[in-house]
Amino acid sequence: MNILFVFIGGGVGSLLRYGVSLAVAPYAFRFPWATFISNTVACLIIGFVAGLSLKGSLDSSARLFLATGICGGFSTFSSFSNETLRLFQEGQPWAALANILFSVSACLLCVYGGMKISGLTV
């Protein structure tokens, strides 16, 4: 049954990721906004889920569906890495470095924020 939770959650997360790409496409310009948004939102969700799990307020099936499935399908480290490398290759080192700095910082803050939202004292 756990495989089904991960499978369905992964599909939902992938569809959400595609939706963000479509919604942000007109505004993307030279920065990978869709990936940044997807990764930070997924980090907020996974922080919230982790906080609930650590407090014992979330069962393992829900954790698998939300964290492994939805967040796994929604966030995309491979896209982040590819887009960052492409920025370097296109002669935009400052945009690439900004992507690294902003993405890592924002994602860490979002995981922390998600844990705080869950009520976990961190």
Backbone bond lengths (Angstrom), bond angles and torsions (degrees), N, CA, C in turn:
res aa  C-N    CA-C-N  psi(-1)  N-CA   C-N-CA  omega(-1)  CA-C   N-CA-C  phi
1 M - - - 1.455 - - 1.534 111.44 -
2 N 1.329 116.85 -34.80 1.464 120.25 179.64 1.527 111.57 -60.22
3 I 1.323 116.29 -35.95 1.467 120.14 179.22 1.525 109.87 -61.71
4 L 1.311 116.55 -38.59 1.462 121.05 179.23 1.535 111.18 -65.37
5 F 1.333 117.06 -40.97 1.467 120.48 178.21 1.534 110.82 -61.82
6 V 1.319 116.81 -44.05 1.466 120.84 179.66 1.530 110.04 -66.86
7 F 1.326 116.56 -42.54 1.460 121.95 -178.89 1.536 111.15 -61.11
8 I 1.313 116.91 -50.42 1.465 120.74 -178.88 1.531 110.43 -66.56
9 G 1.329 116.90 -44.16 1.464 120.23 178.03 1.519 111.79 -60.80
10 G 1.323 117.31 -40.90 1.466 120.97 178.25 1.521 112.04 -62.02
11 G 1.334 115.96 -40.01 1.464 119.80 177.07 1.513 112.08 -64.75
12 V 1.328 116.25 -43.76 1.470 120.72 177.84 1.531 109.83 -61.92
13 G 1.331 116.70 -45.40 1.462 120.56 179.74 1.520 112.43 -61.95
14 S 1.329 116.85 -40.16 1.465 120.80 178.75 1.524 111.19 -65.51
15 L 1.321 116.85 -40.60 1.465 120.00 177.31 1.528 111.13 -65.17
16 L 1.328 116.39 -39.45 1.468 119.80 176.58 1.527 110.67 -62.42
17 R 1.324 116.13 -41.58 1.465 121.40 179.89 1.524 110.04 -61.81
18 Y 1.317 116.16 -44.13 1.469 121.13 178.35 1.535 109.97 -62.61
19 G 1.317 116.59 -41.54 1.461 120.93 178.83 1.525 112.16 -61.45
20 V 1.325 116.38 -41.75 1.472 120.13 177.38 1.524 109.67 -63.36
21 S 1.325 117.25 -41.95 1.474 120.80 178.86 1.518 111.12 -59.22
22 L 1.332 116.20 -43.75 1.468 119.84 179.43 1.530 111.31 -66.68
23 A 1.326 116.16 -41.95 1.464 120.32 -177.02 1.519 112.61 -67.55
24 V 1.316 116.94 -33.85 1.464 121.49 -174.10 1.528 111.97 -94.42
25 A 1.319 118.20 -14.93 1.471 121.95 -175.01 1.529 114.00 -48.45
26 P 1.337 119.77 -44.65 1.473 118.86 -179.37 1.533 113.80 -66.02
27 Y 1.322 117.01 -16.99 1.468 121.02 -175.79 1.523 113.36 -110.27
28 A 1.314 117.78 1.43 1.461 121.50 -171.67 1.528 112.68 -65.29
29 F 1.314 118.45 -41.51 1.459 123.92 -177.92 1.515 111.00 49.10
30 R 1.311 117.45 -116.46 1.462 120.05 -175.40 1.521 113.08 -109.42
31 F 1.302 117.38 12.00 1.469 120.40 -179.84 1.522 108.13 -125.79
32 P 1.329 117.65 138.16 1.469 121.31 -177.60 1.533 113.00 -76.70
33 W 1.322 116.30 70.36 1.464 121.49 -175.34 1.516 113.55 -62.74
34 A 1.317 118.52 -38.19 1.470 120.85 -177.40 1.527 110.71 -61.57
35 T 1.306 116.89 -43.45 1.465 120.85 178.75 1.516 110.32 -67.03
36 F 1.322 116.45 -43.77 1.461 120.27 179.29 1.529 110.51 -59.31
37 I 1.317 117.04 -47.80 1.469 120.93 -179.26 1.527 110.61 -63.77
38 S 1.322 117.11 -46.79 1.468 120.68 -179.48 1.523 111.29 -59.97
39 N 1.316 116.51 -45.26 1.465 119.56 -178.02 1.525 112.15 -67.28
40 T 1.324 117.91 -41.29 1.466 118.78 -178.56 1.529 111.41 -70.46
41 V 1.321 117.57 -40.35 1.465 119.95 177.85 1.532 110.09 -64.79
42 A 1.324 117.26 -42.17 1.460 120.68 177.74 1.531 110.91 -61.87
43 C 1.319 117.08 -37.25 1.469 120.49 178.09 1.522 111.10 -67.39
44 L 1.314 116.99 -38.46 1.464 120.29 176.22 1.531 109.64 -62.54
45 I 1.319 116.78 -46.03 1.463 120.84 179.49 1.524 111.38 -63.32
46 I 1.327 117.04 -45.37 1.463 119.13 -177.21 1.526 111.18 -68.26
47 G 1.330 117.26 -32.01 1.463 119.90 174.85 1.520 110.92 -65.34
48 F 1.328 116.26 -42.01 1.464 121.73 177.61 1.530 110.26 -62.98
49 V 1.318 116.53 -46.85 1.468 121.53 179.56 1.528 110.58 -63.02
50 A 1.336 116.74 -42.97 1.470 120.01 179.01 1.522 110.67 -63.12
51 G 1.336 116.21 -41.49 1.461 119.69 178.27 1.515 112.01 -61.49
52 L 1.334 116.50 -45.67 1.471 119.93 177.60 1.525 111.24 -63.10
53 S 1.320 117.07 -40.07 1.464 121.04 179.45 1.520 111.40 -64.51
54 L 1.309 116.20 -43.64 1.467 120.27 179.97 1.521 111.99 -64.96
55 K 1.336 116.04 -30.09 1.463 120.25 177.62 1.527 111.69 -82.45
56 G 1.328 116.91 -7.64 1.456 120.70 -178.16 1.517 113.09 79.57
57 S 1.330 117.09 19.98 1.463 121.91 -176.99 1.527 113.34 -97.87
58 L 1.318 117.93 6.47 1.455 121.00 -176.29 1.520 108.95 -141.20
59 D 1.315 116.89 129.14 1.461 118.78 -179.95 1.528 110.74 -79.06
60 S 1.324 115.91 166.01 1.462 120.59 -173.82 1.526 112.72 -65.72
61 S 1.328 118.48 -31.99 1.470 120.45 179.03 1.521 110.62 -65.25
62 A 1.321 117.28 -44.19 1.469 120.95 178.55 1.521 110.25 -65.56
63 R 1.324 116.96 -39.13 1.473 120.69 178.79 1.526 110.33 -63.67
64 L 1.323 117.21 -42.86 1.464 120.51 178.38 1.528 110.85 -63.53
65 F 1.328 116.74 -43.44 1.466 120.91 179.90 1.527 110.97 -62.92
66 L 1.333 116.79 -48.56 1.463 121.27 -174.63 1.531 113.25 -77.90
67 A 1.328 116.53 -54.40 1.467 119.99 -173.17 1.520 112.29 -77.97
68 T 1.329 116.69 -54.44 1.463 119.56 -176.84 1.521 110.84 -74.46
69 G 1.337 116.85 -44.92 1.456 120.82 -176.91 1.512 113.89 -76.35
70 I 1.332 116.54 -72.03 1.469 119.95 -174.77 1.525 111.73 -62.34
71 C 1.321 117.50 -51.56 1.476 119.35 -178.26 1.527 111.48 -65.39
72 G 1.333 116.46 -36.30 1.463 119.89 178.23 1.520 112.27 -64.69
73 G 1.334 117.13 -39.08 1.452 120.53 178.70 1.515 113.44 -80.05
74 F 1.322 116.23 -26.17 1.466 121.55 -175.19 1.524 112.81 -85.61
75 S 1.313 117.02 -42.54 1.465 119.73 -178.93 1.524 108.73 -85.54
76 T 1.302 115.37 161.86 1.452 117.68 -173.42 1.521 112.32 -154.17
77 F 1.305 114.92 89.77 1.463 119.35 179.33 1.527 110.88 -69.58
78 S 1.326 116.81 -32.66 1.464 119.54 179.52 1.536 110.46 -64.61
79 S 1.326 117.62 -40.61 1.469 119.99 177.24 1.521 110.88 -66.00
80 F 1.328 116.02 -42.23 1.471 120.48 177.01 1.533 110.07 -55.90
81 S 1.317 116.58 -47.31 1.466 120.83 -178.32 1.520 111.31 -65.41
82 N 1.322 117.05 -44.68 1.457 121.71 -179.95 1.528 111.20 -63.14
83 E 1.320 117.21 -45.28 1.464 120.55 -178.88 1.525 111.82 -67.60
84 T 1.321 116.74 -35.31 1.463 120.03 177.54 1.520 110.55 -66.32
85 L 1.322 116.39 -45.20 1.470 120.24 178.31 1.531 109.94 -62.12
86 R 1.325 117.28 -41.26 1.461 121.13 179.60 1.535 110.92 -62.07
87 L 1.326 117.11 -39.34 1.462 119.87 176.97 1.530 110.93 -61.24
88 F 1.331 116.90 -42.37 1.467 120.16 176.21 1.529 110.31 -61.53
89 Q 1.333 116.65 -46.30 1.466 121.43 -177.43 1.523 112.11 -65.36
90 E 1.329 117.13 -29.13 1.463 121.42 -179.83 1.528 112.52 -86.53
91 G 1.330 116.31 9.10 1.456 120.02 177.59 1.508 114.29 77.09
92 Q 1.315 117.26 27.43 1.462 121.80 178.99 1.532 109.93 -118.26
93 P 1.327 117.26 63.18 1.465 119.23 -175.48 1.526 113.61 -63.19
94 W 1.338 117.19 -31.81 1.465 119.24 -179.45 1.525 111.27 -70.54
95 A 1.312 116.82 -37.52 1.470 120.30 175.93 1.528 110.05 -67.00
96 A 1.327 116.54 -39.07 1.463 120.23 178.61 1.530 110.99 -64.43
97 L 1.313 116.61 -45.96 1.466 120.47 178.62 1.524 111.53 -65.57
98 A 1.328 116.58 -37.81 1.470 120.15 176.86 1.529 109.90 -63.73
99 N 1.325 116.84 -40.39 1.457 120.69 178.30 1.527 110.61 -61.06
100 I 1.312 116.72 -43.79 1.466 120.79 178.95 1.527 110.20 -63.82
101 L 1.318 116.34 -51.18 1.464 121.08 -176.84 1.527 111.86 -63.21
102 F 1.319 116.42 -51.18 1.466 119.92 -177.74 1.524 112.04 -66.24
103 S 1.327 117.16 -42.06 1.463 120.13 -177.63 1.522 111.95 -65.09
104 V 1.325 116.49 -49.39 1.461 119.29 -178.10 1.534 110.30 -65.93
105 S 1.325 117.10 -45.08 1.464 120.08 179.77 1.526 111.71 -63.12
106 A 1.313 116.32 -48.54 1.466 120.09 -178.45 1.521 111.47 -64.12
107 C 1.335 117.40 -40.21 1.463 119.68 -179.27 1.525 111.66 -66.75
108 L 1.313 117.32 -40.57 1.467 119.81 176.29 1.524 110.89 -63.25
109 L 1.318 116.75 -43.62 1.465 120.26 177.80 1.531 111.56 -63.94
110 C 1.313 116.95 -35.92 1.467 120.06 179.69 1.525 111.93 -69.66
111 V 1.333 117.66 -39.24 1.468 119.12 175.93 1.526 109.36 -62.01
112 Y 1.316 116.32 -45.62 1.462 121.11 177.62 1.533 110.76 -60.43
113 G 1.343 115.75 -45.82 1.467 119.82 179.62 1.510 112.00 -62.64
114 G 1.317 117.02 -40.03 1.463 120.16 177.13 1.507 112.53 -61.82
115 M 1.323 116.23 -39.84 1.465 119.81 176.88 1.527 110.96 -64.63
116 K 1.325 116.13 -40.62 1.463 119.66 178.68 1.529 110.69 -65.29
117 I 1.342 117.21 -41.95 1.464 120.84 178.52 1.528 110.74 -60.51
118 S 1.342 116.77 -35.09 1.458 120.22 -178.85 1.529 111.61 -69.91
119 G 1.324 116.14 -12.56 1.452 120.41 -178.81 1.511 113.41 95.78
120 L 1.329 116.61 0.76 1.460 120.80 178.51 1.516 108.82 -73.39
121 T 1.306 116.90 131.30 1.459 121.26 176.20 1.508 107.28 -84.31
122 V 1.336 115.64 114.37 1.465 120.96 -176.75 1.499 110.60 -108.07
